Amino acid sequence: MRPEREDWTAALAAADKGQVAALADRIRDRATVEPLAAPREGLMLMQLRDSVAGAAFHLGEIPMARVHLRLTAPEGTAEGGAALMSDDLALVTRLAILDAALAADLAEVPEIEALLAEGMAARAEVQARRALALDRTRVDFQLLSEDDA
């Protein structure tokens, strides 16, 4: 089952970078890629909200890259985009190409879906490891308050 489009970039970014690059380059060689906005990379100020008071604060600067393009191939045309906390503009461009190719339902869709599945599995593994690490830090305060008498 294909994930929601909003998850495509994160899933593809977690897949094998070499396979992502090879597939996107192959699609670029047979299609026309037209930027719809200038590709951007640089530092972005990350703003969060305090969970107690709800006040906004700046956590710091993070690297960010963003690409928005139109892909035209014999099978169809679609817009694609990707934004990633990364300074690798070439990777983000390739992710945007795969996004557009998937949206246009190009012949490479089965290969892109395989990369999506690989990336989703990698992300699920990371989330499981984080959940396990978090679970190990839990403290049962009820046990701490019981009398040893």
Long-range contacts (C-beta under 8 A, 24 or more apart in sequence): 2-113, 2-116, 3-116, 3-120, 5-99, 5-103, 7-120, 8-95, 8-98, 8-99, 8-102, 8-116, 9-82, 9-83, 9-84, 9-95, 9-99, 10-119, 10-123, 11-115, 11-116, 11-119, 11-120, 11-123, 12-95, 12-98, 12-99, 12-112, 12-115, 12-116, 12-119, 13-84, 13-86, 13-91, 13-95, 13-119, 14-118, 14-119, 14-120, 14-122, 14-123, 14-126, 15-115, 15-116, 15-118, 15-119, 15-122, 16-115, 16-118, 17-91, 19-115, 20-91, 20-94, 20-95, 20-98, 20-115, 21-90, 21-91, 21-94, 23-98, 23-108, 23-111, 23-112, 23-115, 24-93, 24-94, 24-95, 24-97, 24-98, 24-101, 25-94, 26-108, 27-71, 27-73, 27-97, 27-98, 27-101, 27-106, 27-108, 28-97, 30-73, 31-71, 31-72, 31-73, 31-101, 31-106, 32-71, 32-72, 32-73, 33-69, 33-70, 33-71, 33-97, 34-69, 34-70, 34-71, 34-72, 35-67, 35-68, 35-69, 36-68, 36-69, 36-70, 36-79, 37-66, 37-68, 39-65, 39-66, 39-67, 39-89, 39-92, 39-93, 40-64, 40-65, 40-66, 40-67, 41-65, 41-66, 41-87, 41-89, 41-92, 63-87, 65-89, 65-91, 65-92, 66-92, 67-92, 67-93, 67-95, 67-96, 68-96, 69-93, 69-96, 69-97, 69-100, 70-100, 71-97, 71-100, 71-101, 71-104, 73-101, 73-104, 73-106, 75-104, 75-105, 75-106, 75-107, 76-104, 76-105, 76-106, 77-104, 78-103, 78-104, 79-103
